[in-house]
Amino acid sequence: MMRALYRRFVAWFAGQRWGSATIKRLYRPLDQAFYRLTGGRRGLGPTRDVLLLTSVGRKTGQPRSNPLMYLEHAGSFWVMGSNFGGEHHPAWTQNLMANPEATVQVGRRKEPVNARLASEAEREQLWARLVEVYPPWSAYTDWTDRAFRLFELKPL
């Protein structure tokens, strides 16, 4: 009961512009640290559908990690580059486009993946399932004219 209430509250909070801005600035860095500290067993978020994506920075060549909601489908992880409905695509999507080799951590399990930008048809096909994972994505589409990049992270 409490978990369901918490999930609804976070979905509402993240669906507000000020709420998503708060999450982007404060929550994500804390969630990433907590995820690593506990070996991925618990995140601060309302869902367990969070992975830690580590890609190579396209400008720096340094590893960059981001906690991301994901959908597991057809043996792959699918991640959405919504940037909380912001005007620009998140940097991690540009990193994957420059270098598709990355690593994901799901729980304590780490595995190399190859990233592929999904087609518009794939994005439309998976949209309802993606919004089940993270309902605020639906609100974010109203905040920007850009199409969110969806990536398939296929384990090697």
Buried (B, 14 or more C-beta within 10 A) or exposed (E): EEEEEEBEEBBEBBBEEEBBEBBBEEBBEEBBEBBEEEEBEBBBBBBEBBBBBBBBBBEEEEEBBBBBBBBBBEEBBBBBBBBBBBEEBBBBBBBBBEBBEBBBBBBEEEEEBBBBBBEEEBBEEBBEEBBEBBBBBBBBBEBBEBEBBBBBBBEE
